């Protein structure tokens, strides 16, 4: 009891999620104690359907920039895009050290090289069981299992107590590479006393246990045995090194050569190979140029694009846009993944295209999740015995499902916190409560532009996509202010001009009348003339077509 009394005299720990809650992706959480901030993960998310032309979405780090003197470093749980993808963009704004395990750091370094940040960024590779001191914090890396090698949970020690953050995890007693999750360490921490548990909620709605990654080895063997006379193309996540390992094992067993296709996958497999995280038998991997030297039934292509991404290798193959690979009736295509929520349409479209070309498509039973189901979540809670529960990583329904599990395990409803991004949760052993909010939001990345596309630009893109644009061009005499030429009307995405001569002629006449009326009344302010054009043309077009194109008047002075 003395220990807890002492703890109550210290400051409270602040837990501040800056992204990643109520969504899958963009995971980033700040832990603050007095003058120290440690940031766990720094991920991106992919654009929603209404974010036209946007490539990536990264978190708003205003709070970190405002408190830059306190930030001691980024601590990364594993190498998936939703946990590391925003790092290069964020490190350009704040140069702080990055701590991660071996493969995670290898993947981060690839990104830093692309952004020319490798020489400026301090990096430290941390081993499992090792701790690092960052200001008032000590962070311990704990071995877990996930769909990428070298995933870690974190024990975050602060004067206010220990927070255990599971990262993305599952309990795999027979992993393809490396050791099983270190359940013993979770239990030891539970004995010490844990202030809060932040646990992965992605599969909190699913009953039972997540199957071991190793079970897929037999599945692939069976598929290879049943398809001895076709070429096999397998689409999976670029980062799932264990999955690639098992596909290579089956290919080697059935005497097939393997091509890895897709830039992100080639990079990760190369990094994993250099670090000894994947074992590729000699003479198994071949270059895509060498495919023509082997009969189809002696080859396997492992590719990206299992989520229907438009520029990924599988999409290009399905739509006949790939320069080196085309598919037909002699191909068996396996989707070794399940669609991320929101990608179902894109995946179905690709499957339909492949089936149309005569290929056989297998999209069931060739995937196991990398996230814990209910029984594994219960196991972690039972070992850790946290004072407070903070479900993380998932949409609201996933967080809610985990909160229900925690309640069933005896945690008081008032001690379970479903946070929103931006909430500031202050806690010690005595109490925990949300005490405020910090600025959070989506920063949109479009090409080389970061944050220069906001809601207004997106709204304009939406407008253009829905109703098109009409441009009214006219020239006025500089001296007299009279109309010299025009008005000409150019339209795009509004109507097919060649079949709408009458509409365009009437619009032109109307515009001439509006402009002459303005000039007769002595209006020389271009802003007023433009507004008159917009109002009159907008009303006319709406009456005739029930559409509202964007109207852009352009006035030239001659």
N, C-alpha and C positions, 0 to 999 in steps of 0.2 A: 504493500500500500504506500510505503514511503516514496517509492520511485514515482508513483502517479502524483503524489502531492508535490514532489519537486517539479514534475513536468508542468503542473498547472501554474507554476510561477514563471515559466518561460513564455516567450512570445508565441503567437499562433503561427502555424504553417498555412500558407495560402496555396491552394490548388486552382490554377486558372487555365481551363481548356481554351485555346485560341482557334480551334477547328476540330473537325472529326467527330463531333457529337451530332446525333440526329441525321447522320449521313454515313455512307461508306466512302472513306477517302479523306484526304487533307488532315491527317492526324498530327496534332501539335499541342503540347501541354506544357505550361510553365509552372514550376514549383518555386515558391518564393518564401524565404525565411530571412527577415530583417534585411540585410544588405546583400543577400545572395539570391540569384535566380539561376536555376538549371532548367534547360528546355529538353523535354523528351520528344524525339521524332520531329520531322519537318517534311510533311508529305504534301502531295498535290492531289487534286481530284480532276476527273475528266469532265468536259463541258456538258451541260444539259442540252436537250434538243433545241431549246429556245435561245441558246447562246450561239447565234449564227457566226460562223467563221472563227470562233475562238478555239485555240489549240489546247490550252491547259488552264486550270484555275489553281491559284496558290493563295495561302492565307495572308490576311492583313496582319502585319507584325508591328503596328504602331506602338503597342504597349511595350514591346521589347526595345524598340528604338528610343522611346521616351525614358526607359530605364537601363540604357545600354551599359552604364557603369556597373550595374549589379550582375549583368549576364556573364556567367562563368563558362558556359559551353553548351553544345548540343550533345545529348546522349541518345544514341540510335538503337532501337530494339532489333530491327532486321532490314533486309535490303529490298523491300517492295516499294513500288513507286508511291503508294499512298502513305509511306513513312519516310521516304528520302527524296522524293522527286522535286520538292521546292528548295532543297538545300542550296543549289548553285545560285538561285535568284535571291535568296535571303542572305547568303554569305557575301554577295556583292554590296549589300547595304550595311552589314555588320560583321566584322572579321573576328570571329571567336573560334576556339578550338572545337574539334569534332571527335567524339569517342565512340568506337563501335568494335564489334568482333571482326574476325579476319575476312570472311567473304563479304560481309556488309561493307567493310571499308574498301575492299577491292572494287565493288560496284560503284561506291561513292566516288572513288578516285577516277574511274572512267568518266563520270559526269563532270568532275572538276577539271579534267583535262580538256573536255569539249568546250568548257566556258573559260579556259585560261586562268583558272584559280588555283591550280595545283601547288604552285610555288609560294602562294601567299597564305595558304590555309594550314594551320597547325592541326595535325592529325595524330591520334594515338590508337593503336590496336589493343583491345582489352581481351584478356582470356577469361573463360568461365571460372567463377570462384574468385576472380580478382576484384579489388575495389579501387576506386579513384576518389580523391578528395577534391571537392570543388566548393570553395568558400565554406559555408556552414554545413554543407552536405557531404555525405559519403555515399557513393553509388556502387552497389555490388551487382555484377552480371551473373545471372543464374541460367543454366542450360535449360532450354525448352525445345519442343518439336513444332515444326510448322511446315508449310509447303515450300520453304526455302531453307537451305542449310544455314547453320550458325545463328538461328533465332535465339533471342535472349529475353528473359524476364528481368526486371530490375527491382532490387531492394533499395529504396531511397531513404537513407538514415538522416534524420534532422533532429535538432534538440527537442522538437515537439513530439517526436515518435517516428516509427518506421512506416513508410507507405510501400506496399508491394504492387508493382505494375506488371501484369502478366505479358504485356505485348500481345501480338497475335500468337495463339498457341493451340496445340492439341496434345493429348497424352498418347504418345506412340511408343509402345513397349518394344517394338521391333523396327526401328527406323532403318531406312536404306543405308544411310551414312551416319556415322558417329554414334553417340550414346543416346539413351533414352532420357527423357525429361528428369531433372534432378528433384524428384518429389521429396527426398530426404531433406533437402535444404529448405523447401517450403515448410515442412513440418518443424524444423529447428527454429525458423523465424516465428512460426505460430507459438512455439513454447516461450520465445523471448517476449512476445506481445507485439501485435501489429495494430497500428493506429487505423489504417484504412487499406482496403483492397480495391484496386482498379483492374477489373477483369474483362477480358474479351467477350463481347455479347453476340457476335455474328450468328452463331448457331444456337442461341439460347432458347429458340422455339422448338428445336429438334430434340426428340427424346433419345435416350440411349447413349452409346459411345460412337465416336467417329472411328471408322475402320483404319487400320494401319496402312500407311503408304505402300508397304511391302505386298499387300494383298493384290495390288495391281500387276505385280510381276507375273502371277499365274494368268491373270486376264489377258495380258499381252501375249504370253506364250500360246494361249488357246486361240486368240485371233490370228496369230502368225501361222499356227498349225492348220487352221481352217482356210487360210487364204494363200496357199503356196503358189498359186498361179497368177496372182495379181501384184501390181506394185502397191505398196502401202504408204499412205501419207497421213501423218499424225500431227494434229494441231493441238498445242498446249501453251501454257503461259511460259514466256521466255525465262522467267526466274525460277521455274520449278526444276532445279538441277536433279533432284532425286528421280523425278518422272523421266527426264531425259536419260538418266543412268539406266533405268529399268528397260526403256525402249531399246537402248544400245545393247543391253544384255540379251534381250530376246532376238535382236537382229543378228548378233554374233552367233547365238545358238543356232539360228536357222540360216546361217551363211549368207547374210545380206549385207550390202554396203550401205552406209548411212550418210545422207547429206543434211546438214543443218542450214536452214534457210530463214532469213529474217535478221536484220542488222542487230536488233537488241538481243536476240537469242545467241547469235554468233559471239557477241561481246561477252555475255555472261558465261557461256560455256568455256570460252577461252580463259576468262578470269578464274573460274572454278577449277579448270584443268591445271593452270599454273600454281594454284594453291593446294592442289591435291584433294579437292573436294569431289572430284569425279574421276572414275577410272575408265579410260577408253582403250580397249585392246588395240594393238598395232594393226595398221592396214584396214581398220574398220571405217574410219571417216574418210570420205572422198569429197573433192571439190565439185560444185554444181556443174562445172565444165566437163567433168569426167562421166557424168550420168550416161551419156550416149555410148560409152564403152561397155556398159553392162546391160543385160536383158532386164526389162522392167521388173520381173518377178524376183530379181536378186537385189532390189534396191528398196530403201526406206527413206522417206523425206520427213524430217521433223521440222515443223514450221510454226511461225507465229500466226495470229489471226483467229484464234479460237473464240474471240468475242465479237467477230464480224467487223472489226475495225477496217475502215475503208481503204487505208493505205498499207495494211499488213499483207504479208505474202499470200496467205490463203485467199483473201478477197480478190487479189489481183489474178490469182490462178483461176478462181471461179468465174471471173468476168473476162477471161481471155486477154488480160492485160500484162501477164507475166512473160518476160522475154524468153525464158529458158524452159518453163514447165507448162504443159497443157494437159488437161485431164480428159478421160473418156471411159469407155466401158471396161477397160482393163485395170481400173484403179479402185482401191478400197480406201476410203477416207474416214479417219477416226477423230472425233472431237473428244479430247481427253481433258475436259473441263466442263463446268456448268456455267450457264450465262450469268453474269453479274446482273443484279436487278437493274432494269432499264435497257439492257442490251438484247433482250429476247428477240425483238423484231429483226435486228441486224443479223443475228445468228441464223434465224429461220430463213431469211432471204438468201444467205450464202448456201445453206443446206439445200434449198430448192434449186438454186442454180447448178449445184454439183449433181444433184439427182437428174436434172434435165439433160446433163451431158452424158448420162449413162453410168456414172460412177455409183458404187455402193457406199452408203454413208452410215457409219455406226456412231450414235451420239448418246447412247445410254450405257451405264455400267462400266465406263472406261475412265472414271474419275472418282477420287475420294477427296473430301474437303480437308483444308489445312486448319480448320477451326474446331474448337471443343464443342461437343454437344452437352446436353443437360447433366449427364452423370459425371463428366469430367469437370464441369464447372462446380458441381457440388463437391467433388473430391478436393479441389483447390480451396474452396471456402472452408471445408472441414479441417484441412491441414493448417490453414493460415489463421483461422479464428479471428477475423478482423473486428475491431470495435465499430468501424463504419464501413459501409459498402458503397462504392462509386462505380456503377456499370459504365463501361466505355466501349468504343468501337462498334458502331451499329446505328441503324435507323431507330427512331423512337420506339417502335414496336419491339425491337430486339432488346433495347435497354430495359423496357418495361417487363419483358419476359424474364430477364435476369433478376430484376428487382423482386419479382414474384418468387423465384427460386430462393433468393437470399432470405425472404420472409419465411418461407417454408422451413428453412434451416435454423430458424430461431432468432434471426436478427430483427430487432425492433423496426417497425415501419418508419419511425422518425429518424432512424440511424442509416437509412438508405437514401442516397442523393442521386436523382436523375438530373444531371446538369445540362444546361444549354451552353453552346460555345459563347465565351465572353463572361460567364458567371465567375465570381470570385468566391470560392469556398474557403472559409477560415476554420481551422480545426486544431484541437488538442484533445487529450483524453477525456476532458470534462465535457466538451460540447463541440458541435460543428454547425455552422450556419452560413448561408449565402449572404454576403454582406455588401455586394455591389456588382457592377458590370464594367468591363473594359471594352474598348472598341474592337470589333471583329468584323470580318466580311470577306468577300471574294475579290481577289485581285486577278483580273483576266489577262492572260498572255496570248497575244496574237502576233505570230511571226517574231520579230525582234522587239516588238513593243510590249512593255510590261506595265499594266495599269493605265495605258492611255486610251483604252476602250472602256467606257463606263455605261451606265444605264441609258444615257441619252443616245449614244452611238448605237447601242443594241436595239433601242426602240426604232431608230431610223432604219436599221437593217431589216427589222421585222416589217416595218411599213413598206420598204422597197420590195421585200419578198412577197408581201401579200397583195399590193395594189400597183406596184411599178412607179414610174416617175414620168412627169411631163416637164419639159424645159421650154420656157418662152424666151426667145432671143429677139431684142430690138435694138436699134441704134438711134440716138438722138443727136441733133446738131448742137455742137458745143456753144455756139454763139446765140442762135435763135431759140434753141430748145425744141425745135420741130422734130417730128418723127421722120427720119431719113430713110430707114429701111426696116422691113419686118412689119409686124411681128411674125417670126417663124416659130413653129411648134415642133419639137422633137420629142418622141416618146419611146420609152423602153419598158417592157414588161407590163404595159397598160392595155393596149389593143394592138392587133396586127394592122399596121397603118394602111397597107395596100388594099385591105378590104373595108376600111373605115374612112374613105375619102370625104364622105358627106359630113361625118362627125368632126373631122379635123378642119374642114373648110369653114363650117359654122363656128367652131371654136376660134379660128383665126379671125373671122369677121368680128366676133364678139370682143376679142382682145383689142382689135384695132379701135373699135368704138370706145372701149374703156380707157385706152391710152389717150385718144384724142380728147375725150371728155376731161380727163385729168389736166391735159395741157391747156385746153380752153379755159379751165377754171384757174389757170396760173399756178398749178401745183408743180413745183420743180424738185421737191424732196424725193429722192429715189426710193427711200424707205416707204413713203406713202403710196407711190406708184406701184411698187412691188406688192404691197398689201392689197391694193385694189385689184391687181391682176390675180393674186391668189384667191381672193374672196369670190370674184366673179367666175373665174374658170372652175374653181372648186364646186360652186353651186350648180353651174351648167353641167359639168361631168356627172355629178351625183344624180341630177334629174334624169339624165340620158342613160346612165349605165349602172347606177347604185354602187359606184366604186369611189374610193377616195385616194387617188394616186398622190404621191408627193409632188408638189408644184414648185418649180425652181425658176423664178424670173431672172434673166441676165440682161443688164442694160449696158450698152457700149456707148461711149461718147466719141463723136467724130468731128 
